[in-house]
Amino acid sequence: MTKAWTRWQDWVEVVIGVAVLLSPLVVETSAAAMWTMIVLGALIAVDGFASLANPSMVFGEWFQVVLGALLFISPWVLGYSDLTGASWVSWIGGVLTVVAGAMAMPAANAAHSRLAGTA
C-alpha cells in the first residue's frame, strides 16, 4: 500500500494518539501523567498523520514503536502507576502503538523500496 492516506495501521496510530491525548479529560491524573499523555498522545497522532501522508517514511514507524514503548513505561518512570486509569491508558495505548507501528513496517519498507526503485 503505497498510496497516501490508505494504510489502516497509520489510521489506528492516529486514533490511539488522539485517545491518549484526550484521556486526561476522563481519568484521574497527576501533573506528570497528564503532560505525559498529552505530549506522547500528540506525538503519536502527528507521526501517524505524517506516515499517512508519506507511506514510504520507514523511520516514522520506528518512531511509533519508540513512542509506544515510552508510553508503556511512563507510569513507572514518572511515578503515576498508582493512578489506575492513567496507568491503564498508558499501558494499553503503549502496547497498541508498538503493535501498529510494527505491523506498518513491512508496508513502509515496501513503499520505500518501490520509491527508491530497488524492488
C-alpha positions in Angstrom: 0.0 0.0 0.0 1.9 3.0 -1.3 -1.0 5.3 -1.8 -1.2 8.1 0.7 -3.9 8.1 3.3 -4.8 4.4 2.9 -2.8 2.4 5.4 -5.0 1.2 8.2 -2.2 0.9 10.7 -1.4 4.6 10.4 -5.1 5.4 11.0 -5.0 3.2 14.1 -2.0 5.2 15.3 -3.8 8.4 14.8 -6.8 7.1 16.8 -4.6 5.8 19.6 -2.8 9.1 19.8 -6.0 11.2 20.0 -7.4 8.8 22.6 -4.3 9.1 24.8 -4.2 12.8 24.3 -7.8 13.3 25.4 -7.7 10.7 28.2 -6.8 13.2 30.9 -10.3 14.6 30.5 -11.8 11.3 31.8 -9.3 9.6 34.0 -7.7 10.9 37.2 -4.1 12.1 36.6 -1.3 13.8 38.3 0.6 16.6 36.5 3.2 14.2 35.3 0.6 11.7 34.0 -1.4 14.4 32.3 1.5 16.0 30.5 3.0 12.7 29.5 -0.3 11.5 28.0 -0.9 14.9 26.2 2.6 15.1 24.7 3.0 11.4 23.8 -0.5 11.2 22.5 0.0 14.3 20.3 3.3 12.9 19.0 1.7 9.5 18.2 -1.1 11.2 16.3 1.1 13.6 14.4 3.5 10.8 13.4 0.5 8.7 12.3 -0.6 11.6 10.1 2.9 12.0 8.7 3.0 8.3 7.9 -0.4 8.5 6.2 0.8 11.5 4.1 4.1 9.8 3.2 3.7 6.0 3.3 7.4 5.3 2.4 8.6 7.1 5.5 10.1 4.0 7.3 11.6 5.9 10.2 8.1 7.1 11.2 7.1 3.5 12.0 10.3 3.1 14.1 9.4 6.4 15.9 5.9 5.0 16.6 7.5 1.9 18.3 9.7 4.1 20.4 6.8 6.4 21.4 4.7 3.3 22.3 7.5 1.9 24.5 7.9 5.3 26.2 4.2 5.5 26.8 4.1 1.9 28.2 7.0 2.5 30.8 5.9 6.1 31.7 3.7 5.1 34.7 6.7 3.5 36.4 9.3 6.0 35.3 7.2 9.1 36.1 5.6 7.7 39.2 2.0 7.6 38.4 1.5 3.8 38.5 -0.8 4.3 41.5 -3.3 6.1 39.3 -5.1 3.2 37.9 -6.9 4.9 35.0 -3.9 6.8 33.8 -1.7 3.8 34.1 -4.0 1.5 32.1 -4.4 4.2 29.3 -0.6 4.4 29.1 -0.1 0.6 29.1 -2.8 -0.2 26.6 -2.0 2.8 24.4 1.7 1.9 24.5 1.2 -1.7 23.5 -1.2 -0.9 20.7 1.1 1.8 19.4 4.0 -0.6 19.3 1.9 -3.3 17.6 0.5 -0.8 15.0 4.0 0.6 14.3 5.5 -2.9 13.9 2.7 -4.0 11.6 3.1 -1.0 9.4 6.9 -1.5 9.0 6.7 -4.1 6.2 4.4 -1.9 4.1 6.6 1.2 4.7 9.7 -0.8 3.7 8.0 -2.0 0.6 6.8 1.5 -0.3 10.3 2.9 0.4 11.9 0.2 -1.8 9.5 0.9 -4.7 10.1 4.6 -4.4 13.9 4.0 -4.5 13.5 1.7 -7.4 15.0 -1.3 -5.7 12.0 -3.6 -5.7 
